[in-house]
Amino acid sequence: MVGVVVRLDELTRLSVSELAGVGPARTRALAALGVETIYDLVTYFPRRYVDRSREVPIGEAVPGEQVLLVGRVMDARRIPTRGGRVLVEAQLVDSSGKITLAFFGQPYRAKQLANITGEVAVFGRVELFRRRRQMNNPLVDPIGDKTGAIVPLYPLREAAGLNSSDIARAVAQVFNEYAEFVDVVPPSLRGHLGLYDIYQALWQLHFPTNEQTWQVARKSVAFDELFLLQVKLAQLRAEREARAVATEHDANPFVPGSARLLEEFLAHLPYEPTDGQRSAIAEIARDMASPRAMHRLLQGDVGSGKTLVSVVAMLIAVQSGHQAVLVAPTEVLAEQHHRSISTLVAEARLPDSVTGRLFEGSPRPVSIDLLTGSTPAARRRRLLADLRAGALDIVVGTHALFNDELAFASLGLVVVDEQHRFGVEQRSALTDRVTVDQGSAPDTLVMTATPIPRTAAMTVYGDLDVSVIEGLPPGRQRVETRWARTALEAQMAFTLLRDEVAVGRQGYVVCPVVDESTKLQVRAVTEEFERLQQAELKGLRLGLIHGKLSSAAKDEVMRDFRDRAIDVLVATTVIEVGVDVPNATVMIIEDADRFGIAQLHQLRGRVGRGADKSYCYLLSEVDTAVAEARLGALVASDDGFVLAEIDLELRGEGTVLGGRQAGRTDLKVASLSHDRDLVLEARQHARALIAQDRSLEHHPRLRAMLQALFGDDEADFLLRS
């Protein structure tokens, strides 16, 4: 088999068991790492490297410094301690000396270290304990007897019986058996960008000659990942536009501004739309006036006014004789939207004559209704009948809107809020069915209140046009954010909350979990609710809301809170989006280190929605680098786009690309925060290629690779959960 040339897509179908030296036991161990095919293996990259040419002898390790040491483990044993805490100690030895390795609360280390043969790489801070040098809870990577200059260290936490040398040998065997991987990126493009071919790039990522070759290899593989994803996105976009042109009526169904409805609506608003809102409205109106179906993402920071923009889009559809639907991920959010939209359009009147529909007598109000899983059967039947008859203009709802019973007289616009909470197949289920029923595709507007960095938006939502609402509406003010690190500072937060309630305002206390967890030492919302009633918030009217309550119970609690029958709402993240109570001025988030930046920013956005000064307290005594970066960022900035960039830096691409983080199409090398130029390059070249060859008829190897990676399921490649 030596010297065989193979296509990359073929590697996705070849099991690692076909490699010489990889038997059943090793195949099972690799599978535990998610490595099942040869392609999985060559794209299972080292997490770091040991440069043996710069190795620090153990005898020269200086206390106070973080160092990487290589040696053999000796005398690994468990040592009894007071209080029953497990301590495992071992000695790391090389020819220059030894150092003690101490592991607290990790009893498995005794067996692990005793079973290691060959050398290990150990990374940690050198400390002095009883006049001897020691590392506490260091990272340990078995590397076998590898003596090369640069040794790859692979992620091993899920595998049993494998070390980095085992994986390196299996990877090397791939390159021994195959002389070349047929490249799918056009050679001219690689030459233009100064990239390695894929065979050389993969080899150098596993076994770099030096730092310079590793840098070029990393850039080459990163471009591959981004280019393949962008080609697929460009292809889908082109195919969708072609279908839209083929299925839509020649006449333009949307004529924004030709009827009085939208003009009167904007004229009677109690405030002027911001420049950011006007810009987004103009882009959406232009799309809706086009003969092609709109597919646009609307993103803006918390409180930027996305709802108003979406209402304008819905009224454009309605004034042109069509209907609009808004889909939200939760009943709480759907109900909030229904209230907000109903208030906004309360004075709007349809003129006597609207394209496609005639009304008898005086102009009637724009009709709007709500459909959720809790809608009573009789009301549901009436609502469905009104939709079919064209008597209902706008319907707001949840997943209940995906029901096959739903039929429209003429659906012109689908708005999807908090888009990342829906799978792609859910988003497309409604529009695809309506397209078949009507013979024309409705416009689609997807919204997110979780700002996404520009490079991430181009990658995740590359098949959509993007509108961004810059700035906040008049009257919105900065929420003063404080990090309460001590019990005294936490007490001050609750004192401020009591003071705010005393003058007629309200607040929130948010906890990470519903019931007490023995694994996570965080406050459970149910127990915290009971504790607060007897402690810091005694005498106040408290309400409790979490995801395990029934919809009716949640509705009742939220109604009482909005009606000021509740002073403080104790909650989980069920209030993260959609809750709009202008009278609430204090947000206290307990165990704030357990939340991500995006969640914290969303929760903070529940206050500061009225005219009064508002506060957000982040309660956490955790003092780690991650907590410092995360909570410190919230204190320093209230700009969701700035925080999104920081979040991307801290948590990586998985948080942006979706729930599946171990799939073949995930970004394993490319970084959306560091490779902005590569994202732009990949997008530009992918769109140019698809513009010339949409079906990839002249690029069969690229087409085969896309099929191997993404298959036929649109939901699969978009990497969303």
N, C-alpha and C positions, 0 to 999 in steps of 0.2 A: 504493500500500500504506500510505501515511502515514495515521495515525489508526486503524489496525486494533487491535481488542481481541483478545487471544489468551490461551488457557489455558496455564498453566505446563507441563502435561504435553505439550502440542503442541510447545513449545520443545525438548523432549528428542528430538524426531524431525525437527527442521528443521536441515539442515546450514548451517554458517557460510558455505558457498559461495553461499547464496541471498541474502546481504546485498550490497547495492550497494557496489562498491569492493573486494570480497574475491574476487580471481581465483584461478586454480589454484595459483600460486606461494605466495600468502599462505595459502591453505587448507592447503597442505602444511606450511608453517612453523607454523601454529597447531596442526596435528595433532601436530607434534613436542612440543608442550607438553601434549598430552592434550586439546586443545580441538577437538572435532569438530562439536558441535551448538551451536545458539544458547544453549541452557541452559548448556552447558559454559562458553561465553564469558561470560555474565552472572554466573556463579558462579566465575569465575577472578579472584580478588580481588587488589588491590595488596598487596605485602608491606610497603610503607611509602610515605610521602608527602614531597614537598618543599614546604614552606610558603614560597613566594617572597616573601610579605609580611614574613618574618623572616629573609631571606637574609643571611648574613654575607659581606661583601665579602672577596675573597681577600687584599687588602692589610691587612685587620684581623685575620686569623687569627693567634692567639697560640700560640707553641711550648708544647707540653705539654698542649694541650687537644684533645679529640676534637670535630671540627666537620664540618658538611656544607657543602661549597662547590659553586657552580655556575659553569661557565665553558666556554670552548672549548679543545679540545686542540690543541696546536701541537708540531711538531718531535718526533714519536714515532720512536724509533730504538733499535736494539740496540747495546749497548756491550760490547766484549770485556773480560773480567776474568781475573784470575789463577785458575788451577785449572779453567778452562773453564766456570765457572758463568755462566749467562745472566743479563744485566741489561738490562732495558728501561727507558728513561727518556723522559719527555714533560713538556711544560710545560702547566699549566692556567692560562688567562689570562682576566681580565675587565678592566673599565675601571679597577679600583683597583690592579691589580698581577698578579703571577704567582707560582706555586709549582711546585716540581719534584715529579713523581710518579715513584716508583721501584718497579719490579716485579722481584723476584728469583725465578729459577727458573720464570718464566712466559713463555716465548718467543713464545707466540701473541699476547701483548699488543701486540707491535709492529704486526702487521697489523690487529688489532682497533681499536686507537686511531687508526691512520692512516686507516681507512675510516669513522670516525664523522663524520657531518655534523650540524651544529647543536650544541646544548649538552649537557653531561653533568653529572650530580650525582655528587660524589665524597665519600665518607665515610671518615674515618680520623683518626689522631693526627698533629698537626703536630710535627715535630722540627727541630732545627738540625743541619746537616751541612756542615762547612766554611763556616760562617757564612751558609749559605743555608737558607731554609725548605724542608722536604721532607716528603712523605708516603710511607711505605713500605707497599707492598702494600695500598693502599686498596680499598674497594668502589667499583665504577664502574657507573653506570646512565645509559645514553644516554636523553635525554628530548626530543630533537629541538628544535624552536623554540617549545615551549609556553611561553606567557607568563602563564597564569592564576595566581591566588593560590595554589591548592593543586594540585600536580601529582602524579598517581598513578604509582608506580614498581612495575612488575610483575616477577615471577620470569621470567628469560629464559635461564637457563643451558642449556636443551636446544634452544632455537630458533636457527635460522640466518637472519640477515637481517631480524630483527624488533627494534624497540626499543619502549620503553614508549609512545611516542606512537602507534605503529602499532596497538598493542592498544587504547589509549584511544580512538582514532578508530573502531575496529571496534565497541567497546562503545557508544560514542555513537550509532553508526549504528543499533544495535538499538533504542535509545530514540527515535530519529527515525522509524523505520518502524512502531513499535508504540506506541499511545497508552496502553495499559493492560494489565497482566497480571492475569488473573482470580485472585483470592486463594483459597487453599484453607483458610486458618485462619479460623474464624468471626469476623466483624467485631466482635461483642460481646466476644470474648476479647481481640482486639487493643486495643480501647478500654479494657477493664478493666486491662490491663497497660501501657498508655501506649505502644504500639508503632506504628510506621509501617505502612501497607499495603506489600505486598511490592514493588510497582513503585517507590514512593518510597524504600524501604529499600535496594534494590539500587542505585538511582541515587546515593544519598548515600554508599554504601560505595565507589563508584568515583570520584565527583566531589563530595566533601563541601563544603558551604558553609562550615562552620567545625567546630571540634572538638566542639561540642555536638550538631550534627546527625549527625556521624559516630558519636558514642556511642550515640544513639538507634537509628541505622541498624544498628550492629553488634549491639545487643541484639535488635533485631527479627529479623535474619537468623539469629542464634544460636538464638533461640526457635523459629524455623521448623525448623531442622535437628533440634533436640531433640524438638520436638513430632511431627514426621513419624516419627522413629524410635520414639518411645514409643507412638504410635498403632499402628504395625505390631506392636510387641512386645505391646501390650495385646490386639490383635486375635488374634494367634497363641495367646496364653495362653487367651483366652476360647474360641477354636475347639478347642483341645486339651482343655480341661475339658469342653466339650460332647460331644466324641467319647468322652471317658473315661466320662462318665455313660451315654452310649448303648451302650457296648460292654461295660462291666464287669458282673459278676454282682451281683445284689441283695445277697446275703450278703457280709459283710465277710471277706476271706480272711486278714487279719492280726489276731491277737488278742494283742498284746504283754502278757506277764505271766501269761497264762492257763496256760502250761506251765512245767515246772520248768527247762527248758534255760537260758533267759536269767537267771533268778534265781540258779541255781547258778553260772553263769559269773561273774556280777558278785560273788557271795559269795566265790569262790575266787581273785579277782585278788590278786596280791601287793602291790597298792597301791590307794589310793583314787582314783577318777577326780576330776579337778579340777572346780571349779564350772563352768568353761567347757565341759568335756566333758559334764557332766550336763545343762547347759542345751541343748546341741546334741542330745543323745540324746533329751531330752524332746520337742523340736520334731519330730525325725524320727519318733519313736514315734507322736506325734499324727497326723502325716501318713499314716503307714502304716496307722493304724487307721481312716482316712477311706475312704469308698467311692470317692473319686477318686484317680487315680494320683498319686503324689508326684513332683514335679519340683523338687528342692532342690539348691542349691549350698552346699557345706561348705568354708569357707575358714578357714585358721588359719596362724599363723607357723610357721617351720621348727621342728620338734620339739614342736608344740603337742598332739600326740596324736590326729591325725585317723584314724590306722589303727584305734585302739581303737574310736572312734565308728563307723567303717564296719563293723567286726566285729560290734558290737552290732546294727546295722541288718541285717546278713546273718543273724544268729541269730534275729532277729524273724521274718524270712522263713522260715527253716528250721524253727523251732518251730511255725510255722503250716502246715507241710506243703508248703512250696515250696522252690525252689532259688534260689541267688544266684550272680551272676557279677561279677568285678572285672576291669576292662580297664585295662591300663597301656600307655604309649606305647613302652617299650623292654623288651627281655628282661631286662636287668639289674634294672630296677625291678620287673618282674613276678616275677622269682625272689625278690627281696627281700621282696615282699609275701607270696609263698607261704610263705616261711620264717617270717615274723613271724606270719601268721595261723595257720599250723599250730601254732606254739608257743603262741599264745594259746588256741586251742581244743583243745589236746591232751587236757585233762581233761574236756572237755564231752561229755556223754552224752545221746543222744536217748532220751526215755522210751518205754515200751512202746507207747503210743498217741499218735500225732500226727495232727492233723487231716488227713484225706485219705490217710494211709499207716499201715499196721500192720506191726509187726516181730515176728518170732517169737523167743521166748526172751528173754534179758536185753537191756537197752538197749544199742544200739551207738554207737560214737563218731561224731561229726560227720565226714563224709568230705569231703576237700578234695584237689584235684589241680591240676596246672599244664599249660596248653596254649600253646605258642609255635610259631614257625616251625621250631624245632629239635627239636620232639618227634618221636621215632622213629615210623614209620608204624604198627607193630604196637601200640604204646602208645596212639597217637592213636585207632586203631579201638576199642580197649577203652574209652577215655575217652568217646568219642562214644556208644558203646552204653550205658554206665553213665548218661550224662546222659539219654538217651531213656527208659531204664527207671526213672529216678528213684532209682538207687542212689548217685548222686554229688550231694552237697548244695551244695558250693561249688566253683566253678572259677575259677582266676585265669589270666589270659593277656594276650596282646598282640593285634595286628590279626588274628591267626589266628582269633580268636573271631568275626570278621565273616563267616567262611566259610559259604556256604549249606548245607553239610552238617550244620551244627550244629542240633540239635533238642533241646528240653527236655521232660521230663515235665510240669513246671509251674514256669516261671520267674517268681519273684516280685519280684526286685530286681536292677537293673543298677547297679553302681558304676563310675564312670569317673574314674580318677585322672589328675592333670595334664591336665585337660579342654582347656586351650587348645592342646594339641598334637594334638588331633583336630579334623577338620572336622565341622561340624554334621551333614553327611550321613552321616559315619561313626558319630557318636554315636547318630543316630536309626535307622541301618540295622538294628541288632540289635533294638531295642525295637519298631520298626514291624513287622518280620517276625514276631516273637514274638506281637505283638498279633493279627495275622492268624491265626497258627497256633492260638492259645489262645482267641481271642475275648475276651480281657481284656488290659489294658495292665499291664506290670510297673512297679513303682515305679522311679524313677531318682534316684540320688544322684551328683552330680558334685563332684569335690574339686580344690582347687588349693592348692599350698604357696607360691604366689606371691601374697602379699596384694594385694588390689585396693582402691583407695580407694572409699568408699561411693558417691560419685556415679558413678564409673566402673562399679561393680557394678550400679547401677540402670540404667545405659545399656546395657552389654554383655550383662548377664544379666537384663534386665528381665522376661524370660518365666519366670524361676525365683524361688522363694523362697530367701532367703539365711540361712544359719546361720554365725555367727562364733565360733570358739573363742578366747576371751580368755585370755591368760596361758599359762604353760608348766607342764608336769608337775613334781612335786617332784624335786629332784636335778639339774635342768638349771641350769647356771650360765652366766654371761655369758662369752663368748669374748673375751679381751683382743685388741684389734685395733690394729695399728700400721702406719703408712705408712712404708715404707723408701724414702727419696728418693735416697739416695746409695749408691755401691758399698760403702762401709763399713757402712752400715746393713743392706744386703742380706747382707753377710757375717755380720753378727750374727744374722740370721734363720736362716741355715744352721747356725751354731754352736749356736743353741738347739735346732734340730732334731736335731743329733748328740747333744746332751746328753740330750734326751728319749729317743732310741733307746737310749742307754747304760743307762738305768734301766728298759728293757723296753717302752717305748711306741713308737708309730708315727706316721707323718705322710704328707702329700701335698705334691707340687709340681705345680702346674697351669700349662699353657702354652696360648696361644690357638689355635695351628694345629698341624697334623700334620707337614707338610713345609715346608722353608725357602721363604719367599716373597720375591721380589725387590720386590714392591709394598709389602708390609707388613714393616717392619723389626722383627719380633717373633721371639722364640725359638721354633723348631719343636720339638715335643715329642720327635721321634725324635732329633734332634741334641742336644737338651738332655739327654736320657737318657744318651747316650754321653758327653757332656762331664762331667756330674755324677759318673759312675762313676770318672772320672780326676781330678776336682777336689774340690769342696766335700764330696761324699758318698762319697769313695773309701773302700772297705773295708766299706761297708754293703750290705745286700741290697736291690737296687732292682728294682722291677717296672714294666712299661710297659703302659699301656692307652689305647686311642683308638678312635674309631668305625670305622676301616678294618680293625680286627682281626675275624676271624670270631667268631661267637657262642661257639663252643666255646673259642676262645683267650681271649676276655674272661672267660668263666666260670672258666677255670682260673686266670687271674691274680687275679680277685676271691676265689676260694676260697683261694688261697695267702696273700693279704693278710689275710683274715679268720682264717686259721689261724696267723697270725704267722710264716709262712715268708718274708714280705717285710717289710722295715723301712719302706721309703719307696715309695709308689706315685707314679710320674711319669705324669701323665694330662692329657687334654683335658677338656672339660666333659661328657664321657660320665658322669662321676661326680657331675654336678650334683644329681641327685635319686636317691633310693632306696638310696644306699650308707650302711649303718649299721654302723660298726665302732667300738664304744665305746672301744677301746684307742688310737685315733688322737687325738692331742692337738695336732698342729701342721699348719696349712694355709699353704703359701707359694704365692701367686699371682703369677706373673711377668707383666710388661707389663699390670698390673692396669687401666691406663687404657683398654685395649682391650675391657674387659667392661662391660656395663651394671650398674646398681645391683642389679637383681633377680638377675642371675647371680652377682654377687659375694656377695650375701647367702645365696643357695642354697649356693654353694661353702663359705662360712664355716660353714654349718650341718652340714657333714660332720664337724666336730670339736665338742668340747664335749658329746658324747653319753654320756660316762661320768662317773665320780666325780672324775677328775683335772682340774686346771686346764688350760685349752686356750688356744691362741694362733693368731691369723691375721695373716700378714704380707702386705701389699699392696706389691709391688715395682714402682716406677715412678719414673723420673726426669723424666717429662713434667710441665712446670710451666705448665699452661694453666688458664683459669677453669673449664672444664668438668671437668678432672681434679681441680681443687681442690674443686669442689662435690661431685663424685661420690665420690671417695675420702675426702674430709673427712667426708661424711655417714656412711660406713661406720665410720669411726673413732669418730664421736660417738654413734652409735645402733646398737642391736641389735634395735630394734623394726621388724619387717617392714612394719607399716602406716604408720609414720612415714616409712620409706624409700620406700614406694610413692608417698606424696604427693610427696616430693622428686623421685622419678623422673618422675612425671607432669608436674611443673613443668619439669624439665630437657628431657625428650624429647617432650613433647606427646602428643596423643591417639592418634597412630598406633601407639605401642607398646602401648597398652591395647586398642585396637579390633582389632588383628590385622595380618596380613601385607599386605593390599591397602591401599595408602596413596594411590592416585590415582583411586579409584573415585567414581562419582557420589554414593554414599551416605556417603562419609566426612565427618567433621566438619571443615569448612573454616574456620569462624568460631568456633563454640562451643568453649569451653575447659572441660573437666571439672573442672579445678582452680580456675578463677576464676568459673565460672558455676553454682555449686552450687544457688543459689536458683532459677535458671532450670530446672535439671534437675528439681527437686522440683515446680515449677509445671507443667512440660511433662508430667511423669508423672501428676500429679493430674488435670489436665484431659483427658489422653488416656484414662485409665482411666474417667473419668466419661462421656466421649463414647461409648466402646465399650460400656459397661454399658447405655447406652440404644439403641445402634444398632450391633450387632456387625458386621453385613455392610456398614455404611456406605450403606445403601439411601437414606437421607435426606441423605447428603453425597456426591453423585456426583463432584463435582470433586476432593474429597479422595481418594476411592477411585481415581479415574483417575491422580492424582499418585503414589499409593503403588504402583500397578501399573507406572507409568513408571519409578519409582526402583528398586523392589525386585523386580518381576516376580513369578513364581510360586515361585521357588526360595528356600526358607527359608534355605539356606546363604548366598545372595547378600547378603541384607540384614544379616546378623549381622556381616559384615565380619571374619570369622575365616579364617585360612589353614589 
